[in-house]
Amino acid sequence: MSYENDARVISDDIFDLVNELFSQERTYRNIEGRINFFDTYNDYFVLTDDESYSINSKEINHKVETLHTSTGAISESFEKFIKPMRFNYDEDIAILDICAGIGYNTSAAIADFIKNGHDSSLTIDMVEISKATLACGLLVPSPIKEHDITRKAIENELINQDYAALNLETAEIPENININVYIEDARQTVQKLEDNSYDAIFLDPFSQNMAPELFSLEFFKEFRRIIKDDGIVATYTSSAPVREAFIEADFYIGHGPIFGRKQGGTLASPNPLMLDTALPKNDEIRIALSDVGIPFRDPDLNDSSDMILERRTEERHNARHTTKISSAVKTPIFLACEMDDEKLKRRVERNLSKMNIPSTTSKEAFYIVECENNYSQKQDETNNSRNRILDMKKRLKKVKMGKL
């Protein structure tokens, strides 16, 4: 199976139906197929709470999920990817939309720009590896009128790549909006992009376990190269390895909006002043001290998902009890805490003892997490999640080496 087919996430049924639809369009130039597709196959699409449609994923670990939250597909784009941004619409704006899917994040960005922009311009580079997934953006009803602009850009590129054949989209792309569509592996795309060129990066892969290559340290180092000093990366995940990868790639990190999930996503920026809200305290501790914070690694930006996952599993195993506290029973979060559950306490302190930490209330335990005494949800240049995490990592290393 090719990487393109392996990386796409829409269900096998809709994938085959869409490919067949556009094969027929290329052969017969019949407009009825595309026009009638949604009504014919609407059972394959999922209506979310804000009346916008999502698509079912292929089966992953014996589960089928939608590509967007059931709380609202287009609302998710505004809440997670637009509201956290601090765009200065008096200046030109450039956005990189990775895993653009059916185009909702780009459409939300266009809507916000049209509402707030005046004499400036907007450039959006959409990256999506699957032609069929992009084509679904031409088939679902547009949830907002700006999605029609996105659809036109998608159609233009699908025609350019000889996947679609007909110009059926009637929306005009405004002169001050430039949309480029890249249908390829995002890892290859980012390496071709210019330094210091983006105000925002939307990172929206389906999941880290399915696409760890799009959450790797090396991928984020490319982000650090191409993003502007005041730029922001937004992603929906609260994953510890993702957040640690941002830190190792020289980003500051912050807590993203909560929408449709129990936890907020992640925001990252070269400038700490662009990120108001710190990560939850326990998240910082686990990232800094536990093997769960080991990032995904893809040294040459071309490894398979399985290879990247296996590499991380091995690295976690090797780090456990040597450079990192075991993640079992969330051991690190009990540092400097009294524990009433004696059974849990024994398990926690067995793990800690292997890192030269005698107990949860030992001087070593208090020393490692001392910086959390100054925890503030409001971040500034010095008191922020990144700096606290780096401090705890250094202190753990010192304790493990017996140099306290």
LUMDREN-203898 format. One line per 5 residues: number of its first residue (from 1); their letters; for each residue x negated, y, z negated of C-alpha. Coordinates in nm, 4 decimals. Each point is the difference from the previous one (the first is absolute). Example, Ala and Ser with C-alpha at 12.3 -4.5 7.8 and 13.67 -1.06 7.14 Angstrom:
! LUMDREN-203898
1 = AS = -1.2300 -0.4500 -0.7800  -0.1370 0.3440 0.0660
END
This chain:
! LUMDREN-203898
1 = MSYEN = 0.0000 0.0000 0.0000  -0.1309 0.3471 0.0864  -0.0608 0.2592 -0.2711  0.2806 0.2096 0.1519  0.2543 -0.2786 -0.0431
6 = DARVI = -0.1367 -0.0967 -0.3388  0.0134 0.3610 -0.1257  0.3534 0.0878 0.1069  0.2614 -0.0303 -0.2733  0.3456 0.0032 0.1610
11 = SDDIF = 0.1936 -0.3257 0.0026  -0.0752 -0.2571 0.2656  0.3539 0.0171 0.1347  0.0073 0.3767 0.0551  -0.3583 -0.0070 0.1291
16 = DLVNE = 0.0943 -0.2511 0.2702  0.3247 0.1780 0.0871  -0.1687 0.3379 0.0392  -0.2813 -0.1414 0.2114  0.2528 -0.1711 0.2233
21 = LFSQE = 0.2083 0.3188 0.0279  -0.2920 0.2030 0.1273  -0.1173 -0.2800 0.2268  0.3426 0.0120 0.1612  -0.0186 0.3804 0.0179
26 = RTYRN = -0.3302 -0.0168 0.1867  0.1352 -0.2595 0.2398  0.3501 0.1290 0.0754  -0.0100 0.3711 -0.1006  0.3413 -0.0480 -0.1624
31 = IEGRI = 0.0860 0.2695 -0.2554  0.2819 -0.2018 -0.1588  -0.2321 -0.2328 -0.1915  -0.1587 0.2705 -0.2114  0.3221 0.1973 -0.0411
36 = NFFDT = 0.1996 -0.3015 -0.1221  -0.2702 -0.1731 -0.2003  0.0845 0.1384 -0.3435  0.3720 -0.0745 0.0271  -0.0750 -0.3508 0.1232
41 = YNDYF = -0.2592 -0.0868 -0.2635  0.0884 0.2302 -0.2903  -0.0052 -0.2961 -0.2404  -0.3795 0.0079 0.0295  -0.0104 0.3556 -0.1339
46 = VLTDD = 0.0636 0.0986 -0.3620  0.2075 0.3016 -0.1015  -0.1549 0.1721 -0.3029  0.1709 0.2187 -0.2576  -0.0607 0.3295 0.1837
51 = ESYSI = 0.1594 -0.1386 0.3199  -0.3344 -0.0454 0.1778  -0.1005 -0.3412 0.1344  -0.2941 -0.2221 -0.0826  -0.1139 -0.3343 0.1424
56 = NSKEI = -0.0586 -0.3349 -0.1636  -0.3573 -0.1196 -0.0334  -0.1209 -0.3369 0.1141  -0.0069 -0.2662 -0.2703  -0.2902 0.0626 -0.2352
61 = NHKVE = -0.0583 -0.2376 -0.2930  0.3466 -0.1433 0.0639  0.1611 0.3433 -0.0345  0.1547 0.2396 0.2485  0.0049 0.3690 -0.0919
66 = TLHTS = 0.0931 0.3217 0.1755  -0.2705 0.2328 0.1284  0.1427 0.2820 -0.2119  0.1630 0.0308 -0.3409  0.3727 -0.0729 -0.0106
71 = TGAIS = 0.0393 0.3315 -0.1856  -0.0453 0.1789 0.3313  -0.2406 -0.0475 0.2882  -0.0242 0.3582 0.1250  0.0323 0.1382 -0.3542
76 = ESFEK = -0.3058 -0.2048 -0.0947  -0.1995 0.1785 0.2693  0.0911 0.3423 -0.1376  -0.0474 -0.0937 -0.3650  -0.3270 -0.1929 0.0239
81 = FIKPM = -0.1779 0.1570 0.2938  0.1280 0.3574 0.0429  0.0862 0.1381 -0.3433  -0.3464 -0.0692 -0.1506  -0.1712 0.1991 0.2739
86 = RFNYD = -0.1087 0.3616 -0.0357  0.0041 0.1066 0.3598  -0.0836 0.3604 0.0821  0.2275 0.0539 0.2968  -0.1685 0.3292 0.0799
91 = EDIAI = -0.2794 -0.2178 0.1389  -0.0025 -0.2884 0.2476  0.0731 -0.3391 -0.1562  -0.1429 -0.3397 0.0973  0.1365 -0.3315 -0.1332
96 = LDICA = -0.1164 -0.3586 0.0470  0.2912 -0.2442 -0.0331  -0.1375 -0.3540 -0.0461  0.2421 -0.2895 0.0496  0.2447 0.2416 0.1565
101 = GIGYN = 0.2583 -0.2751 0.0500  0.3272 0.1307 0.1393  -0.1062 0.3593 -0.0515  0.1763 0.1164 -0.3151  -0.3050 0.1532 -0.1728
106 = TSAAI = -0.0917 0.1949 0.3127  0.3609 0.1115 0.0423  0.0148 0.1255 -0.3582  -0.3226 0.1955 0.0576  0.1447 0.1554 0.3159
111 = ADFIK = 0.3183 0.0977 -0.1852  -0.1985 0.1662 -0.2789  -0.2174 0.1828 0.2507  0.2946 0.1291 0.2041  0.1637 0.1216 -0.3203
116 = NGHDS = -0.3102 0.1765 -0.1345  -0.2375 0.0597 0.2897  -0.0060 0.3234 0.1976  -0.2907 0.0875 0.2250  -0.2060 -0.3072 -0.0869
121 = SLTID = -0.0247 -0.3389 0.1729  0.0429 -0.3581 -0.1155  -0.2055 -0.2952 0.1226  0.0923 -0.3526 -0.1048  -0.2069 -0.3038 0.0934
126 = MVEIS = 0.2181 -0.3082 -0.0397  -0.1753 -0.3369 -0.0299  0.1915 -0.3272 0.0314  -0.1404 -0.3310 0.1182  0.3310 -0.1534 0.1128
131 = KATLA = 0.1704 0.1199 0.3179  0.3172 -0.1842 -0.0994  0.0126 0.1762 -0.3371  -0.0385 0.3408 0.1637  0.2639 -0.0990 0.2551
136 = CGLLV = 0.2443 -0.0659 -0.2837  -0.0220 0.3741 -0.0617  0.1702 0.0450 0.3371  0.2764 -0.2415 -0.0939  0.1150 0.1052 -0.3479
141 = PSPIK = 0.2365 0.2963 -0.0331  -0.2007 0.3137 -0.0811  0.0543 0.0875 -0.3680  -0.0949 0.3648 0.0602  -0.0115 0.1998 0.3212
146 = EHDIT = -0.3796 0.0355 -0.0208  -0.0283 -0.3760 0.0466  0.1083 0.0592 0.3593  -0.3242 0.1946 0.0507  -0.1990 -0.2909 -0.1418
151 = RKAIE = 0.1895 -0.2417 0.2229  -0.1006 0.1989 0.3076  -0.3677 -0.0189 -0.0973  0.0310 -0.3740 -0.0628  0.1758 -0.0554 0.3322
156 = NELIN = -0.2670 0.1971 0.1862  -0.2787 -0.2187 -0.1364  0.1898 -0.3270 0.0473  0.0510 0.0962 0.3649  -0.3645 0.0996 0.0258
161 = QDYAA = -0.0952 -0.3481 -0.1235  0.2464 -0.1700 0.2378  0.2147 -0.1357 -0.2820  0.3053 0.2174 0.0721  0.1021 0.1084 0.3480
166 = LNLET = 0.2796 0.2554 -0.0322  0.0114 0.3616 -0.1198  0.3213 -0.0171 -0.2015  -0.0912 0.2327 -0.2861  0.1268 0.3509 0.0734
171 = AEIPE = -0.1493 0.1951 -0.2922  -0.2692 0.2524 0.0826  -0.3150 0.0152 -0.2085  -0.0459 0.3658 -0.1065  -0.3040 0.1758 0.1421
176 = NININ = -0.1504 0.0512 -0.3452  0.0287 -0.3710 -0.0916  -0.2509 -0.2497 0.1368  0.0576 -0.3705 -0.0663  -0.2620 -0.2578 0.0960
181 = VYIED = 0.0866 -0.3684 -0.0250  -0.2762 -0.2583 -0.0470  0.1112 -0.3604 0.0427  -0.2984 -0.1827 -0.1458  -0.1751 -0.1176 -0.3153
186 = ARQTV = -0.0138 0.3055 -0.2282  -0.3524 -0.0976 -0.1083  -0.1205 0.0607 0.3524  0.1991 0.3213 0.0337  -0.1422 0.1704 -0.3084
191 = QKLED = -0.3580 -0.0581 0.1107  0.0669 0.2075 0.3123  0.1499 0.2988 -0.1825  -0.1821 0.3251 -0.0730  -0.1347 0.0998 -0.3398
196 = NSYDA = 0.2005 0.2321 -0.2230  0.3008 0.0105 0.2307  0.3144 -0.1043 -0.1946  0.2107 0.1818 -0.2567  0.1819 -0.3205 -0.0905
201 = IFLDP = -0.0253 -0.3737 0.0498  0.3116 -0.2147 -0.0392  -0.1016 -0.3575 -0.0837  0.3012 -0.2282 0.0312  -0.0931 -0.3655 0.0656
206 = FSQNM = 0.2558 -0.2591 -0.1018  -0.2038 -0.1451 -0.2881  -0.3564 -0.0262 -0.1245  0.0119 -0.3787 -0.0037  0.1059 -0.0134 0.3628
211 = APELF = -0.2298 0.2790 0.1219  -0.2879 0.0407 -0.2480  -0.2114 0.1266 0.2909  0.2025 0.3228 -0.0096  -0.0700 0.0501 -0.3709
216 = SLEFF = -0.3713 -0.0764 -0.0053  -0.2786 0.2122 -0.1426  -0.1631 0.0352 0.3412  0.3288 0.1110 0.1584  0.0387 0.2654 -0.2694
221 = KEFRR = -0.3550 0.1208 0.0613  0.1164 0.0799 0.3532  0.2919 0.1914 -0.1531  -0.2464 0.1992 -0.2094  -0.1902 0.0915 0.3144
226 = IIKDD = 0.2974 0.1117 0.2068  0.2125 0.1755 -0.2638  -0.0337 0.3692 -0.0789  -0.1280 0.1104 -0.3398  0.3519 0.0902 -0.1156
231 = GIVAT = 0.1676 -0.2888 0.1820  0.2161 -0.2652 -0.1666  0.0380 -0.3721 0.0672  0.3378 -0.1427 -0.1004  0.0879 -0.3658 -0.0365
236 = YTSSA = 0.2872 -0.1783 -0.1697  -0.2109 -0.2523 -0.1940  -0.1072 0.0214 -0.3638  -0.2456 -0.2866 0.0445  -0.3155 0.0035 -0.2155
241 = PVREA = -0.2373 -0.1140 0.2782  0.1365 0.2700 0.2303  -0.0459 0.2714 -0.2587  -0.3517 -0.1201 -0.0829  -0.0875 -0.0011 0.3704
246 = FIEAD = 0.1035 0.3643 0.0238  -0.2252 0.0855 -0.2939  -0.2978 -0.1897 0.1449  0.0607 0.1807 0.3302  -0.0441 0.3328 -0.1841
251 = FYIGH = 0.3648 0.1015 -0.0397  0.1825 0.1334 -0.3017  0.3270 -0.1812 -0.0609  0.3402 0.0842 -0.1393  0.3411 -0.1483 -0.0624
256 = GPIFG = 0.2370 0.0093 0.2960  0.3792 0.0412 -0.0074  0.2248 -0.2761 -0.1295  0.2692 -0.0849 0.2525  0.1676 -0.3358 0.0506
261 = RKQGG = -0.2560 -0.1725 -0.2243  -0.0785 -0.0201 -0.3704  -0.3440 0.1560 0.0484  -0.1242 0.3001 0.1888  -0.2378 -0.0203 0.2924
266 = TLASP = -0.3498 0.1415 0.0291  -0.1296 0.3340 0.1226  -0.3669 0.0602 0.0763  -0.1956 0.3139 0.0876  -0.3595 0.1267 0.0077
271 = NPLML = 0.1292 0.2923 -0.2087  0.1325 -0.0821 -0.3503  0.2040 0.3201 -0.0027  0.2241 -0.1430 0.2741  0.1229 -0.2736 -0.2375
276 = DTALP = 0.2168 0.1095 -0.2913  0.0850 -0.3254 -0.1744  -0.2424 -0.2510 -0.1481  0.0469 -0.3734 0.0193  0.1620 -0.1637 -0.3040
281 = KNDEI = -0.2569 -0.0586 -0.2742  0.0181 -0.3815 0.0139  -0.0479 0.0090 0.3773  -0.3216 0.1962 -0.0462  -0.1275 -0.2489 -0.2592
286 = RIALS = 0.0739 -0.3058 0.2145  -0.1589 0.1531 0.3116  -0.3140 0.0960 -0.1898  -0.0535 -0.3100 -0.2105  0.1821 -0.3005 0.1473
291 = DVGIP = -0.0855 -0.2258 0.2912  0.3407 0.0931 0.1431  -0.1651 0.3277 0.1061  -0.2418 -0.1707 0.2397  0.0735 0.1593 0.3416
296 = FRDPD = 0.0500 -0.1656 0.3355  -0.3157 0.0055 0.2118  -0.0308 -0.0117 0.3781  -0.3670 0.0877 0.0655  0.0149 0.0285 0.3786
301 = LNDSS = 0.3688 0.0904 0.0277  0.0793 -0.3106 0.2004  0.0568 -0.2891 -0.2423  0.3203 -0.2014 -0.0122  0.2535 0.0473 -0.2778
306 = DMILE = -0.0754 -0.3456 -0.1365  -0.3733 0.0678 -0.0115  0.0528 0.3276 -0.1855  0.2330 -0.1623 -0.2530  -0.2400 -0.2898 -0.0551
311 = RRTEE = -0.2925 0.2399 -0.0446  0.1864 0.1915 -0.2687  0.1067 -0.3176 -0.1798  -0.3609 -0.1139 -0.0163  -0.1212 0.3424 -0.1136
316 = RHNAR = 0.2617 0.0097 -0.2749  -0.1072 -0.3452 -0.1180  -0.3655 0.1025 -0.0094  0.0721 0.3300 -0.1776  0.2228 -0.1473 -0.2699
321 = HTTKI = -0.1859 -0.0080 -0.3353  -0.3160 0.1393 0.1648  0.0767 0.3540 0.1141  0.3762 0.0112 -0.0554  0.2379 -0.0994 -0.2770
326 = SSAVK = 0.2332 -0.2825 0.0967  0.3333 0.1188 0.1311  0.1751 -0.2900 -0.1764  0.2840 0.1226 -0.2259  -0.0984 0.3563 0.0990
331 = TPIFL = -0.2821 -0.0190 -0.2530  -0.1546 0.3491 0.0449  0.3164 0.1918 -0.0914  -0.0275 -0.1278 -0.3583  -0.3339 0.1701 -0.0633
336 = ACEMD = 0.0195 0.2273 -0.3068  0.3399 -0.1455 -0.0879  0.1219 -0.1924 -0.3036  0.1686 -0.3242 0.1046  0.2777 -0.1715 -0.1950
341 = DEKLK = 0.0427 -0.2983 0.2324  -0.2680 -0.2335 -0.1369  0.0144 -0.2463 0.2897  -0.0392 0.2743 0.2589  -0.2687 0.1656 -0.2121
346 = RRVER = -0.2110 -0.3168 0.0015  0.0187 -0.0214 0.3777  -0.0852 0.3670 0.0428  -0.2944 -0.0119 -0.2380  -0.1417 -0.3155 0.1611
351 = NLSKM = -0.0133 0.1924 0.3258  -0.1501 0.3066 -0.1667  -0.2683 -0.1963 -0.1822  -0.1464 -0.1102 0.3334  -0.0702 0.3682 0.0716
356 = NIPST = -0.1647 0.0662 -0.3387  0.3165 0.1565 -0.1417  0.0669 -0.1660 -0.3378  0.3648 0.1025 -0.0366  0.2646 0.2396 0.1230
361 = TSKEA = -0.0792 0.2341 -0.2879  -0.3797 -0.0276 0.0030  -0.2224 0.3030 0.0469  -0.0750 -0.1320 0.3507  0.3692 -0.0061 0.0880
366 = FYIVE = 0.0555 0.3562 -0.1190  -0.3146 0.1179 0.1774  0.1015 -0.1406 0.3381  0.3415 0.1684 0.0118  -0.0948 0.3139 -0.1931
371 = CENNY = 0.0645 0.2246 0.2995  0.3670 -0.1031 -0.0048  0.0356 0.1980 -0.3233  -0.0026 0.3069 0.2241  0.2520 -0.1458 0.2446
376 = SQKQD = 0.2306 0.2529 0.1561  0.2588 -0.0711 0.2648  -0.0820 0.3396 0.1473  -0.3310 -0.0267 0.1851  -0.2710 0.2602 0.0474
381 = ETNNS = -0.3528 0.0089 0.1387  -0.1565 -0.1838 -0.2921  0.2781 -0.1781 -0.1879  0.1417 -0.2348 0.2615  0.0497 -0.3665 0.0799
386 = RNRIL = -0.3121 -0.0360 0.2128  -0.2354 0.1428 -0.2613  0.1499 -0.2053 -0.2824  -0.0218 -0.3202 0.2035  -0.3640 0.0624 0.0908
391 = DMKKR = -0.0807 0.0795 -0.3633  0.1568 -0.3232 -0.1267  -0.1878 -0.2032 0.2618  -0.3319 0.1429 -0.1194  0.0854 -0.0627 -0.3644
396 = LKKVK = 0.1009 -0.3618 0.0652  -0.3315 -0.0621 0.1753  -0.1896 0.1475 -0.2946  0.1885 -0.2187 -0.2492  -0.0492 -0.3151 0.2069
401 = MGKL = -0.3743 0.0693 0.0113  -0.0075 0.0440 -0.3769  -0.1169 0.3614 0.0216  0.2667 0.1631 -0.2128
END
